[in-house]
Amino acid sequence: MQHELGRTPPVFFLCEGSPVLTPPRNFAEMLPTEMSVRIFGELDAASLCSAAQTCRLWHQIIEQSEQLWKKQCLLVRAICQREVDSDRRHGLTWKVTLVRNYIRSCVKRDWLIGRFSHVRSADELRDRKLMPLDAETWGEILQAELHR
């Protein structure tokens, strides 16, 4: 199935009497939507968000593909399972669930792997992205610290 919305029609130029077909500006104009989604599926969450800002067609494909957001959200779920499952039970889309939990998963992962185990003052955390975490998450972090 080819894209209809945002699709650039072929353009012909006359060069010495013969028409020359100019190539499309990007792969998403030539490929079926499903193939474009597979290509975008190779990107991480940050790159996917950047790609969505590249052009209208890419934005449309990425925004409308729950498959892309689900894949990224399942990676976040590996760290924030309780939060992701709760959001999904409440009917949030994969994209909204990812947006709500992405930074939380990065912060939680950093704590769980011990990145902050030897912090001596709040000044050492000044340039880090942090966010509030619930009591259960702090329990997991403290448990990990006790096992280090």
MODELLER restraints for C-alpha pairs under 7 A, 6 or more apart:
rsr = mdl.restraints
at = mdl.atoms
rsr.add(forms.Gaussian(group=physical.xy_distance, feature=features.Distance(at['CA:1:A'], at['CA:32:A']), mean=5.01, stdev=0.5))
rsr.add(forms.Gaussian(group=physical.xy_distance, feature=features.Distance(at['CA:1:A'], at['CA:33:A']), mean=6.73, stdev=0.5))
rsr.add(forms.Gaussian(group=physical.xy_distance, feature=features.Distance(at['CA:2:A'], at['CA:31:A']), mean=6.43, stdev=0.5))
rsr.add(forms.Gaussian(group=physical.xy_distance, feature=features.Distance(at['CA:2:A'], at['CA:32:A']), mean=4.57, stdev=0.5))
rsr.add(forms.Gaussian(group=physical.xy_distance, feature=features.Distance(at['CA:2:A'], at['CA:33:A']), mean=6.54, stdev=0.5))
rsr.add(forms.Gaussian(group=physical.xy_distance, feature=features.Distance(at['CA:3:A'], at['CA:29:A']), mean=6.80, stdev=0.5))
rsr.add(forms.Gaussian(group=physical.xy_distance, feature=features.Distance(at['CA:3:A'], at['CA:32:A']), mean=6.51, stdev=0.5))
rsr.add(forms.Gaussian(group=physical.xy_distance, feature=features.Distance(at['CA:3:A'], at['CA:33:A']), mean=6.49, stdev=0.5))
rsr.add(forms.Gaussian(group=physical.xy_distance, feature=features.Distance(at['CA:6:A'], at['CA:57:A']), mean=5.90, stdev=0.5))
rsr.add(forms.Gaussian(group=physical.xy_distance, feature=features.Distance(at['CA:7:A'], at['CA:29:A']), mean=5.76, stdev=0.5))
rsr.add(forms.Gaussian(group=physical.xy_distance, feature=features.Distance(at['CA:8:A'], at['CA:29:A']), mean=6.90, stdev=0.5))
rsr.add(forms.Gaussian(group=physical.xy_distance, feature=features.Distance(at['CA:10:A'], at['CA:21:A']), mean=6.56, stdev=0.5))
rsr.add(forms.Gaussian(group=physical.xy_distance, feature=features.Distance(at['CA:10:A'], at['CA:22:A']), mean=6.63, stdev=0.5))
rsr.add(forms.Gaussian(group=physical.xy_distance, feature=features.Distance(at['CA:11:A'], at['CA:21:A']), mean=5.97, stdev=0.5))
rsr.add(forms.Gaussian(group=physical.xy_distance, feature=features.Distance(at['CA:11:A'], at['CA:22:A']), mean=5.80, stdev=0.5))
rsr.add(forms.Gaussian(group=physical.xy_distance, feature=features.Distance(at['CA:12:A'], at['CA:19:A']), mean=5.71, stdev=0.5))
rsr.add(forms.Gaussian(group=physical.xy_distance, feature=features.Distance(at['CA:12:A'], at['CA:20:A']), mean=5.47, stdev=0.5))
rsr.add(forms.Gaussian(group=physical.xy_distance, feature=features.Distance(at['CA:12:A'], at['CA:21:A']), mean=5.07, stdev=0.5))
rsr.add(forms.Gaussian(group=physical.xy_distance, feature=features.Distance(at['CA:12:A'], at['CA:22:A']), mean=6.61, stdev=0.5))
rsr.add(forms.Gaussian(group=physical.xy_distance, feature=features.Distance(at['CA:13:A'], at['CA:19:A']), mean=5.45, stdev=0.5))
rsr.add(forms.Gaussian(group=physical.xy_distance, feature=features.Distance(at['CA:13:A'], at['CA:20:A']), mean=5.38, stdev=0.5))
rsr.add(forms.Gaussian(group=physical.xy_distance, feature=features.Distance(at['CA:13:A'], at['CA:21:A']), mean=6.99, stdev=0.5))
rsr.add(forms.Gaussian(group=physical.xy_distance, feature=features.Distance(at['CA:14:A'], at['CA:20:A']), mean=6.46, stdev=0.5))
rsr.add(forms.Gaussian(group=physical.xy_distance, feature=features.Distance(at['CA:24:A'], at['CA:30:A']), mean=6.84, stdev=0.5))
rsr.add(forms.Gaussian(group=physical.xy_distance, feature=features.Distance(at['CA:28:A'], at['CA:36:A']), mean=5.67, stdev=0.5))
rsr.add(forms.Gaussian(group=physical.xy_distance, feature=features.Distance(at['CA:40:A'], at['CA:48:A']), mean=6.83, stdev=0.5))
rsr.add(forms.Gaussian(group=physical.xy_distance, feature=features.Distance(at['CA:41:A'], at['CA:68:A']), mean=5.64, stdev=0.5))
rsr.add(forms.Gaussian(group=physical.xy_distance, feature=features.Distance(at['CA:45:A'], at['CA:72:A']), mean=6.11, stdev=0.5))
rsr.add(forms.Gaussian(group=physical.xy_distance, feature=features.Distance(at['CA:51:A'], at['CA:58:A']), mean=6.74, stdev=0.5))
rsr.add(forms.Gaussian(group=physical.xy_distance, feature=features.Distance(at['CA:52:A'], at['CA:58:A']), mean=5.46, stdev=0.5))
rsr.add(forms.Gaussian(group=physical.xy_distance, feature=features.Distance(at['CA:52:A'], at['CA:59:A']), mean=4.07, stdev=0.5))
rsr.add(forms.Gaussian(group=physical.xy_distance, feature=features.Distance(at['CA:52:A'], at['CA:62:A']), mean=6.09, stdev=0.5))
rsr.add(forms.Gaussian(group=physical.xy_distance, feature=features.Distance(at['CA:53:A'], at['CA:59:A']), mean=6.12, stdev=0.5))
rsr.add(forms.Gaussian(group=physical.xy_distance, feature=features.Distance(at['CA:66:A'], at['CA:94:A']), mean=6.31, stdev=0.5))
rsr.add(forms.Gaussian(group=physical.xy_distance, feature=features.Distance(at['CA:69:A'], at['CA:94:A']), mean=5.40, stdev=0.5))
rsr.add(forms.Gaussian(group=physical.xy_distance, feature=features.Distance(at['CA:69:A'], at['CA:95:A']), mean=5.08, stdev=0.5))
rsr.add(forms.Gaussian(group=physical.xy_distance, feature=features.Distance(at['CA:70:A'], at['CA:94:A']), mean=5.19, stdev=0.5))
rsr.add(forms.Gaussian(group=physical.xy_distance, feature=features.Distance(at['CA:73:A'], at['CA:94:A']), mean=6.45, stdev=0.5))
rsr.add(forms.Gaussian(group=physical.xy_distance, feature=features.Distance(at['CA:73:A'], at['CA:98:A']), mean=5.03, stdev=0.5))
rsr.add(forms.Gaussian(group=physical.xy_distance, feature=features.Distance(at['CA:76:A'], at['CA:102:A']), mean=6.29, stdev=0.5))
rsr.add(forms.Gaussian(group=physical.xy_distance, feature=features.Distance(at['CA:76:A'], at['CA:105:A']), mean=5.94, stdev=0.5))
rsr.add(forms.Gaussian(group=physical.xy_distance, feature=features.Distance(at['CA:77:A'], at['CA:84:A']), mean=5.77, stdev=0.5))
rsr.add(forms.Gaussian(group=physical.xy_distance, feature=features.Distance(at['CA:79:A'], at['CA:105:A']), mean=5.80, stdev=0.5))
rsr.add(forms.Gaussian(group=physical.xy_distance, feature=features.Distance(at['CA:79:A'], at['CA:109:A']), mean=6.66, stdev=0.5))
rsr.add(forms.Gaussian(group=physical.xy_distance, feature=features.Distance(at['CA:80:A'], at['CA:105:A']), mean=5.84, stdev=0.5))
rsr.add(forms.Gaussian(group=physical.xy_distance, feature=features.Distance(at['CA:84:A'], at['CA:97:A']), mean=6.30, stdev=0.5))
rsr.add(forms.Gaussian(group=physical.xy_distance, feature=features.Distance(at['CA:87:A'], at['CA:97:A']), mean=6.01, stdev=0.5))
rsr.add(forms.Gaussian(group=physical.xy_distance, feature=features.Distance(at['CA:104:A'], at['CA:131:A']), mean=6.72, stdev=0.5))
rsr.add(forms.Gaussian(group=physical.xy_distance, feature=features.Distance(at['CA:107:A'], at['CA:130:A']), mean=6.13, stdev=0.5))
rsr.add(forms.Gaussian(group=physical.xy_distance, feature=features.Distance(at['CA:111:A'], at['CA:141:A']), mean=6.29, stdev=0.5))
rsr.add(forms.Gaussian(group=physical.xy_distance, feature=features.Distance(at['CA:112:A'], at['CA:141:A']), mean=5.50, stdev=0.5))
rsr.add(forms.Gaussian(group=physical.xy_distance, feature=features.Distance(at['CA:112:A'], at['CA:144:A']), mean=6.12, stdev=0.5))
